[in-house]
């Protein structure tokens, strides 16, 4: 999709300083959970662009992004003020580290990485596959979707910030094998911790799909 103006379908709070923004999907829009889009917004300091990972399991009628709002940022206050019916310039999708029908999926997520994590797990379950999510955050969001994933049979571990990922990762690989498809989403510090945990458990980070948020 080239740079297009899309309508906001809905905005919903999903936790502390975190919202889901739903956009109406344009015709022929094709994207998978784990890919990302670019938003371009008018701010008091001029035009600003940011990238956000898709956090909906499909994009049939609408697609969503999960945004952690920084009230002191250039873009955060603009995003926080969006309402249904507002128009935003969007382009994409971009990225290669996304769900492609793997079975099972083992997804490690830190902070806002939970958006693509729950989307991939939901899509995998919709496809009849198994899903594991290991999510670390001091203030978990998307708790409703996490609980529904558990009810549907997914294995979900929610850890406090700084808590070791080792036991949860080792348990996932013990169950699904050292060659289980791996996905990792989060900021650099979490990526380092996640890849270390995977390697310590005997997994292969060279084949993992990893998206570093910076």
C-alpha positions in Angstrom: 0.0 0.0 0.0 1.4 3.4 -1.0 1.0 6.3 1.3 -2.8 6.5 1.8 -5.2 8.3 4.0 -7.1 5.9 6.2 -10.0 6.4 8.5 -9.7 5.5 12.2 -12.4 2.9 13.0 -11.9 2.8 16.8 -9.6 3.7 19.6 -9.6 1.6 22.8 -7.5 1.6 25.9 -6.0 -1.8 26.6 -3.9 -1.0 29.7 -1.7 1.6 31.3 -0.8 4.4 28.8 -1.5 1.9 25.9 -4.2 2.1 23.2 -5.3 0.0 20.3 -6.0 2.0 17.1 -8.1 0.3 14.5 -8.0 1.5 10.9 -10.3 0.7 8.0 -8.4 -1.6 5.7 -8.1 -0.2 2.1 -9.0 -2.4 -0.9 -6.6 -5.2 -1.6 -4.6 -4.5 1.6 -2.6 -7.7 2.4 -0.6 -8.0 5.6 0.2 -10.6 8.3 0.5 -10.2 12.0 4.1 -9.2 12.8 4.5 -6.9 9.8 4.4 -3.1 10.4 3.1 0.1 8.9 4.2 3.7 8.9 2.0 6.4 10.3 2.7 10.0 9.3 1.1 12.6 11.5 0.9 16.4 11.8 2.4 17.5 15.2 3.0 21.0 16.7 6.6 20.7 15.5 5.8 19.6 12.0 5.2 16.3 10.2 6.5 13.2 12.0 6.5 9.5 11.0 6.6 6.4 13.2 6.5 2.7 12.6 4.0 0.4 14.4 3.6 -3.4 14.2 0.2 -4.8 13.3 -1.5 -6.4 16.3 -4.6 -7.9 14.7 -4.8 -11.5 13.5 -6.1 -10.5 10.1 -6.7 -7.3 8.1 -9.9 -8.3 6.3 -12.1 -5.2 7.2 -9.9 -3.4 9.7 -6.4 -3.7 11.1 -5.0 -2.5 14.4 -1.8 -1.3 16.0 -1.0 -1.3 19.7 0.6 1.9 20.8 2.3 2.7 24.1 1.6 6.4 24.6 4.5 8.7 25.7 2.7 11.8 26.9 5.9 13.8 26.5 6.8 12.6 23.1 6.3 14.3 19.7 3.8 11.8 18.4 2.2 10.3 21.6 -0.1 13.2 22.4 -1.4 13.3 18.8 -2.1 9.5 18.8 -3.8 9.8 22.3 -6.2 12.4 20.8 -7.3 10.3 17.8 -11.0 9.4 17.6 -13.1 7.3 15.3 -13.5 9.1 11.9 -10.2 10.9 12.0 -7.9 10.5 9.0 -4.2 9.3 9.2 -1.7 8.8 6.5 -0.5 5.2 6.5 1.8 3.2 4.3 3.0 -0.4 4.2 3.1 -3.2 5.2 6.8 -3.6 5.8 9.0 -6.2 7.3 9.8 -9.9 6.9 9.6 -11.2 10.5 6.0 -12.2 10.5 3.7 -15.2 10.8 3.6 -17.4 7.7 1.6 -20.4 8.9 4.2 -21.9 11.2 3.1 -24.6 13.6 3.7 -24.3 16.5 4.6 -20.7 17.1 6.7 -19.6 20.1 6.5 -15.9 20.6 8.7 -13.9 23.1 7.5 -10.3 23.7 8.7 -7.5 25.8 6.6 -4.3 26.5 4.7 -3.3 23.3 5.9 -6.4 21.6 2.8 -8.0 23.1 0.8 -6.6 20.2 2.2 -8.8 17.5 2.6 -11.6 20.0 -1.1 -11.9 20.7 -2.0 -11.4 17.0 0.3 -14.2 15.9 -1.0 -16.5 18.6 -4.6 -15.8 17.7 -3.9 -16.3 14.0 -2.1 -19.6 14.7 -5.0 -20.9 16.8 -7.4 -19.8 14.1 -5.3 -22.0 11.7 -5.6 -25.0 14.0 -2.0 -24.6 15.2 -0.4 -24.5 18.7 0.8 -21.3 20.2 3.1 -20.2 23.1 3.5 -16.6 24.3 6.2 -15.5 26.8 5.5 -11.9 27.7 7.5 -9.7 30.0 6.3 -6.3 31.3 5.8 -4.6 34.7 2.4 -3.4 33.6 0.9 -6.1 31.3 -1.6 -4.9 28.7 -4.0 -6.8 26.4 -4.9 -8.9 29.5 -8.4 -9.7 28.0 -6.8 -11.2 24.9 -4.2 -13.0 26.9 -6.9 -14.7 29.0 -8.9 -15.7 25.9 -5.7 -17.2 24.4 -5.4 -19.4 27.5 -9.0 -20.4 27.3 -8.4 -21.5 23.7 -5.5 -23.7 24.6 -2.5 -21.4 24.1 0.3 -21.5 26.7 1.0 -18.0 28.0 3.6 -17.0 30.6 3.4 -13.4 31.9 6.5 -12.3 33.7 7.5 -9.2 35.6 10.0 -6.8 34.1 13.5 -8.1 34.8 12.3 -11.6 35.6 14.3 -14.4 33.9 12.9 -15.7 30.7 14.9 -18.9 31.0 12.4 -21.3 32.6 9.5 -20.3 30.3 11.6 -20.5 27.2 13.1 -23.9 28.2 9.6 -25.2 28.9 8.3 -24.2 25.5 11.3 -25.8 23.7 11.0 -28.9 25.8 7.4 -29.3 24.7 7.7 -28.2 21.1 11.3 -29.1 20.2 14.5 -27.1 19.8 13.6 -26.3 16.2 10.2 -24.8 17.0 9.6 -21.6 15.0 10.6 -18.6 17.2 9.4 -15.0 17.1 10.9 -12.2 19.2 9.5 -8.6 19.5 10.6 -5.8 21.8 13.2 -3.2 22.5 17.0 -4.0 22.3 17.4 -4.9 26.0 14.6 -7.4 25.8 15.9 -8.8 22.5 19.3 -9.5 24.1 17.7 -11.2 27.1 15.4 -13.3 24.8 18.1 -14.5 22.5 20.3 -15.4 25.5 17.4 -17.4 26.9 16.8 -19.2 23.6 20.5 -20.1 23.2 20.7 -21.3 26.9 17.8 -23.6 26.3 19.3 -25.1 23.1 17.3 -23.1 20.6 18.6 -21.6 17.3 18.4 -17.8 17.2 19.7 -17.8 13.6 16.3 -18.9 12.3 14.3 -16.8 14.7 12.2 -14.0 13.4 13.3 -11.0 15.4 12.0 -7.4 15.3 14.0 -4.9 17.4 11.9 -1.8 18.3 15.0 0.2 18.9 
